[in-house]
Amino acid sequence: MPSMFTDLPDLAAQRLGGAVIAASDEFFAPKEGLVKPGAPEWREGVYTERGKWMDGWETRRRRSPGHDWAIIRLGLPGIVHGLVIDTTHFTGNFPEFASLDACATSDTAVAATDLPFKPMLPKSALKGNRANTFEVTGKPNRVTHLRLNIFPDGGVARLRVHGDPVPDESLFRPGREVDLAGLENGALVVSASDMHYGNPQHLLYPGRSTHMGDGWETRRRRGPGHDWCIIRLARRGVIDRVELDTDHYKGNAPGHAMLEYSDGGPTFNAAKVRWRTLVPRTPLEAHARHRWETRKPSLGTHVRLNIYPDGGVARLRLFGQFEE
């Protein structure tokens, strides 16, 4: 598990399918701004017919009892470990307090406002123009929806929901091929030698990368050694084929790559497990997709991607079958 919850994927990210599906009010800025990618933007002197243009979600000034709220459908259901309620650029118009409620449901016929929410984060003080971070404690439960409550009104630039993806168990049927390194399937990068230019979790994102910053890239290595990252597979399984993509890395792709696997189980310790070769050290091409068939049974729970000596990788796919 990464050492900080902010290193975990944002389960509510728009690009992963997260969406704000309802809100009590969005007079000054639309609710969809909460889950937009990237840092909040400031546009000096820009106004709309309703007031100052703001990058986020902002409600009107409340003149009656109650509080405002927004309901978010997570792109990746999972266990939430921490939250970032970002009020960047909201200086005199941020909420004084916020809380979050959560629920898990697969019933798409239930109205958002009727979902069975239970408290996740108690009413907590916010500061303006900053990223307010909150660790989530208590019993870890899989959730699919969140309700952000703000007291009494105001603006929030972004909501980031960092956690461990937990897919629907029906995905893992005997004999069915699945991407055991898919973030959406529950895989996770648990450690990496370097993440200077890009979060290694990007390796496991669905779809092709969109630009050079949408992958894992290490700094230039000036000494001996090589860079690496360790992936906890979505489930223990047999890997049949591998895809490694250096898309957009044209002058900074690694020279070579090698993959190893280990059947470490729930008490996995990278320093003590036995690593076996999955794909031997192989030259890589820049801005290209590489595919390999595995040559022998490769039952494991973790994979280590080694790159020589450094550089950037856009995506890694490990296709195989779930094993009990």
HELIX and SHEET records of a PDB file:
HELIX    1   1 PHE A    5  ASP A    7  5                                   3    
HELIX    2   2 GLN A   14  LEU A   16  5                                   3    
HELIX    3   3 LYS A   31  VAL A   35  5                                   5    
HELIX    4   4 ALA A  112  ASP A  114  5                                   3    
HELIX    5   5 GLU A  169  LEU A  171  5                                   3    
HELIX    6   6 LEU A  183  ASN A  185  5                                   3    
HELIX    7   7 PRO A  200  LEU A  204  5                                   5    
SHEET    1   A 3 ALA A  19  ALA A  23  0                                        
SHEET    2   A 3 ASP A  68  ASP A  86 -1                                        
SHEET    3   A 3 ALA A 131  GLU A 135 -1                                        
SHEET    1   B 5 ALA A  19  ALA A  23  0                                        
SHEET    2   B 5 ASP A  68  ASP A  86 -1                                        
SHEET    3   B 5 ARG A 142  PHE A 151 -1                                        
SHEET    4   B 5 PHE A  97  CYS A 103 -1                                        
SHEET    5   B 5 LYS A 118  ALA A 125 -1                                        
SHEET    1   C 3 ALA A  19  ALA A  23  0                                        
SHEET    2   C 3 ASP A  68  ASP A  86 -1                                        
SHEET    3   C 3 ARG A 158  PRO A 165 -1                                        
SHEET    1   D 2 TYR A  47  THR A  48  0                                        
SHEET    2   D 2 GLY A  51  LYS A  52 -1                                        
SHEET    1   E 2 TRP A  57  GLU A  58  0                                        
SHEET    2   E 2 GLY A 155  VAL A 156 -1                                        
SHEET    1   F 4 GLU A 177  ASP A 179  0                                        
SHEET    2   F 4 ARG A 315  PHE A 322 -1                                        
SHEET    3   F 4 ASP A 227  ASP A 245 -1                                        
SHEET    4   F 4 LEU A 188  ALA A 192 -1                                        
SHEET    1   G 4 GLU A 177  ASP A 179  0                                        
SHEET    2   G 4 ARG A 315  PHE A 322 -1                                        
SHEET    3   G 4 ASP A 227  ASP A 245 -1                                        
SHEET    4   G 4 ARG A 289  GLU A 293 -1                                        
SHEET    1   H 6 GLU A 177  ASP A 179  0                                        
SHEET    2   H 6 ARG A 315  PHE A 322 -1                                        
SHEET    3   H 6 ASP A 227  ASP A 245 -1                                        
SHEET    4   H 6 LEU A 299  TYR A 308 -1                                        
SHEET    5   H 6 HIS A 256  SER A 262 -1                                        
SHEET    6   H 6 ARG A 276  PRO A 283 -1                                        
SHEET    1   I 2 TRP A 216  GLU A 217  0                                        
SHEET    2   I 2 GLY A 312  VAL A 313 -1                                        
END                                                                             
